[in-house]
Amino acid sequence: MQKKPTNNSFLYFFGSVALIVTAIVATTILNRTSNTASTQDVRARASVTSLMRLTAIIQSVDESSQVVTVNGLEFTGSAPESLASLTKNTAGLWEVSVSGNVNLATLGSGSRVELQVNPSSFNIVERTLSAAAITLIK
């Protein structure tokens, strides 16, 4: 006697549905985990940006408001090539707000200085920037 073949289509159907549900759950968990990590990485990378180095000539110094007005702003050091096109836009007077322990009394009109600037404070439209350090070039 021959055995009648059994129909296993329900077993395959439920097995496939179980695999699909498992894949969706695993993908959801991985996406939530990777999104949290990437958000923290972006914040960490943004906080460790390197300072840009610029040279300029001092026009005036206002010690009371911690602002130095400079002219002839130029990128120095290892400025990215993308900033090379900005050099034509840096002509004219710039207001540099000074942060940190910079002694403005040592800076005089006509002195050539090097500025260390945080890239996020560089505003080419308003011609303002914030310097973390200013050193005289001799």
C-alpha positions in Angstrom: 0.0 0.0 0.0 1.1 3.5 -0.8 0.8 6.4 1.6 -1.1 9.4 0.5 1.2 12.4 0.3 0.5 15.1 2.9 0.1 18.7 2.0 2.8 20.8 3.6 1.9 24.2 2.1 0.6 25.5 5.5 3.9 24.7 7.1 5.8 26.6 4.4 3.4 29.6 4.6 3.7 30.0 8.4 7.5 29.5 8.2 7.8 32.3 5.6 5.6 34.6 7.7 7.7 33.9 10.8 10.9 34.7 8.9 9.5 38.0 7.5 8.3 39.1 11.0 11.7 38.2 12.5 13.5 40.2 9.8 11.3 43.3 10.4 11.9 43.2 14.1 15.6 42.7 13.7 15.8 45.6 11.2 13.8 47.9 13.5 16.1 47.2 16.4 19.3 47.7 14.3 18.0 51.0 12.9 17.2 52.4 16.4 20.6 51.4 17.7 22.6 52.8 14.7 20.6 56.1 14.6 21.5 56.8 18.3 25.1 56.0 17.7 25.4 58.2 14.6 23.7 61.2 16.3 26.3 61.0 19.1 29.1 60.6 16.5 28.0 63.7 14.7 28.0 65.8 17.9 31.4 64.5 18.8 32.9 65.3 15.4 31.3 68.7 15.4 33.0 69.6 18.7 36.5 68.6 17.6 36.7 70.6 14.5 40.2 72.1 14.0 40.8 75.8 14.1 41.5 77.7 10.9 44.6 79.9 10.7 44.3 83.3 9.1 46.6 86.3 8.9 45.5 89.9 8.9 46.5 93.5 9.6 45.0 95.2 12.7 43.1 98.4 11.9 41.7 99.1 15.4 41.4 97.5 18.9 38.5 98.0 21.2 39.5 96.5 24.6 36.3 97.2 26.3 34.1 95.1 24.0 36.9 92.6 23.1 36.7 93.4 19.4 39.5 93.8 17.0 39.0 95.2 13.5 41.3 93.7 10.9 42.0 94.1 7.1 43.6 91.9 4.5 42.3 88.6 5.9 44.1 85.6 4.3 44.0 81.9 4.9 47.3 80.3 5.9 48.5 76.9 6.9 46.6 73.9 5.7 43.5 75.6 4.5 41.2 73.3 2.5 41.2 74.0 -1.3 37.5 74.8 -1.1 38.4 77.9 0.9 40.8 79.1 -1.8 37.8 80.7 -3.7 36.9 82.7 -0.5 40.1 84.7 -0.5 38.6 87.2 -3.0 35.7 87.7 -0.6 37.8 88.3 2.5 39.0 91.7 1.4 37.9 94.7 3.5 37.3 95.2 7.2 36.4 92.3 9.5 35.3 92.4 13.1 37.0 89.8 15.2 35.5 89.1 18.6 38.1 87.7 20.9 37.5 84.9 23.3 39.9 83.5 25.9 43.0 85.0 27.4 44.1 87.4 24.6 45.9 90.5 25.8 44.6 93.2 23.5 46.9 95.8 25.0 49.9 94.2 23.1 48.1 94.6 19.8 48.5 97.9 17.9 47.2 99.4 14.7 49.2 98.2 11.7 50.4 95.0 13.3 50.3 91.8 11.3 48.7 89.0 13.3 47.8 85.4 13.0 44.2 84.4 14.1 43.1 81.0 15.1 39.4 80.9 14.2 36.7 78.4 14.9 35.1 77.6 11.5 31.6 77.8 12.9 32.1 81.5 13.9 33.3 82.5 10.4 30.4 84.6 8.9 31.4 85.9 5.5 28.1 87.8 5.0 28.4 90.0 8.1 32.2 89.9 8.0 32.5 88.7 11.6 34.4 85.9 13.2 35.6 84.8 16.6 39.2 84.2 17.4 40.4 81.7 19.9 43.9 83.1 19.8 45.7 86.1 18.3 49.5 86.1 17.9 51.8 88.8 16.6 53.8 88.0 13.5 57.3 89.5 13.7 
